[in-house]
Amino acid sequence: MNIQSAYNAWAETYDTVLNKTRDLEAAAIRQLLADVPFVEVIELGCGTGKNTEWLAATAAHVTAVDFSAEMLGKAQAKIARANVRFQQADITRAWDFASRPADLVTCSLTLEHIQDLGAVFRQAALALQPGGVFYIGELHPFKQYQGTKARFDTGTGVFELECFVHHVSDFMAAGQASGFQCVALREWFDENDRDTVPRILALLFHRGTVI
Ligand SMILES: C[S@@+](CC[C@H](N)C(=O)[O-])C[C@H]1O[C@@H](n2cnc3c(N)ncnc32)[C@H](O)[C@@H]1O
C-alpha cells in the first residue's frame, strides 16, 4: 500500500482511535500560533481537518490540501465553512492551489511522508508573503530513532506507512536554503513529562524578504 492508499484506508478510523501524536500536535499548533496573526492560510496535509476548523475560526481564508480523497472527505463532512476551500493535491508537485499570497503555511504530521524537505520549503517560500510564517509540527525525530512510525490497524493487522527521518538539522538547513529564519523550536512530551523522549517537534519559520 502506498502512502496515499494507506491514508484512504486509515481515514475511517483516523479520528476515533487512540493517537497520542495526533492529539499532542493539536495542542502544539494551538500554543505555538496563539500569538501569531494570520489571514490567508494554506494547510498542507489537512487530513480529516483536525486543525482546519481552528485555523478557519481566525483566518479570512484557509486552503486545506491533501492527496487522500478519503481523508479530505472526512474533513469536508465535518467542516462546512465558506472560508475553507478543500483541495485534493500532492504537495510534492507544483502548488497550483497556492493562488493567493499566504501569510501562514501550516504542515502537521505530513513531512515524515515527504522525502525531499527542500522542495516543500522552496514552494512554501514562493507561496508566502515576505514576513509570512511556516509552521511545522512533526513526530519528533527522537521518536523516529526509536522506531516509532505512523501506523494503523487495517482490521487484519497493523500497517506501517513509509516514513522518512528528518533530523532537526535537516529542517534548519532546508529552511535556511529557502530564505527562512527559524524563530521558534519547541518540543512536546507525553503527559508533559520532560524526563521522557519528546513526541512532537514544532517549528516556526519566518520567510525573509530575499529568497
Ligand atoms: C498523519 S496525517 C495528518 C493529518 C492532519 N494534518 C493531522 O494533523 O491530523 C498526514 C496527512 O498527510 C497527507 N499527505 C501525505 N503525503 C502527502 C502529499 N504528498 N501530498 C498531500 N497530502 C499528503 C495524508 O493523506 C494525510 O492526510
The ligand as a Tripos MOL2 file, in Angstrom:
@<TRIPOS>MOLECULE
LIG
   27    29     1     0     0
SMALL
NO_CHARGES

@<TRIPOS>ATOM
      1 C1         -0.8250   11.8910    9.8150 C.3       1 LIG1
      2 S1         -1.9190   12.6750    8.6860 S.3       1 LIG1
      3 C2         -2.0480   14.2790    9.4120 C.3       1 LIG1
      4 C3         -3.3750   14.9170    9.1320 C.3       1 LIG1
      5 C4         -3.5860   16.2270    9.8980 C.3       1 LIG1
      6 N1         -2.6520   17.2460    9.4740 N.3       1 LIG1
      7 C5         -3.4340   15.9570   11.3660 C.2       1 LIG1
      8 O1         -2.5100   16.5170   11.9830 O.co2     1 LIG1
      9 O2         -4.2310   15.1940   11.9080 O.co2     1 LIG1
     10 C6         -0.8950   13.0070    7.2720 C.3       1 LIG1
     11 C7         -1.7120   13.5670    6.1080 C.3       1 LIG1
     12 O3         -0.8170   13.9890    5.0830 O.3       1 LIG1
     13 C8         -1.3500   13.6210    3.8370 C.3       1 LIG1
     14 N2         -0.2440   13.5320    2.8820 N.ar      1 LIG1
     15 C9          0.8560   12.7560    2.9750 C.ar      1 LIG1
     16 N3          1.6500   12.9540    1.9150 N.ar      1 LIG1
     17 C10         1.0410   13.8970    1.1500 C.ar      1 LIG1
     18 C11         1.3640   14.5260   -0.0780 C.ar      1 LIG1
     19 N4          2.4880   14.2110   -0.7460 N.pl3     1 LIG1
     20 N5          0.5190   15.4490   -0.5880 N.ar      1 LIG1
     21 C12        -0.6290   15.7650    0.0700 C.ar      1 LIG1
     22 N6         -1.0000   15.1860    1.2370 N.ar      1 LIG1
     23 C13        -0.1630   14.2660    1.7720 C.ar      1 LIG1
     24 C14        -2.0490   12.2960    4.0910 C.3       1 LIG1
     25 O4         -3.0160   11.9760    3.1130 O.3       1 LIG1
     26 C15        -2.6540   12.5440    5.4760 C.3       1 LIG1
     27 O5         -3.9490   13.0420    5.4050 O.3       1 LIG1
@<TRIPOS>BOND
     1     1     2 1
     2     2     3 1
     3     2    10 1
     4     3     4 1
     5     4     5 1
     6     5     6 1
     7     5     7 1
     8     7     8 2
     9     7     9 1
    10    10    11 1
    11    11    12 1
    12    11    26 1
    13    12    13 1
    14    13    14 1
    15    13    24 1
    16    14    15 ar
    17    14    23 ar
    18    15    16 ar
    19    16    17 ar
    20    17    18 ar
    21    17    23 ar
    22    18    19 1
    23    18    20 ar
    24    20    21 ar
    25    21    22 ar
    26    22    23 ar
    27    24    25 1
    28    24    26 1
    29    26    27 1
@<TRIPOS>SUBSTRUCTURE
     1 LIG1         1 GROUP 0 **** ****
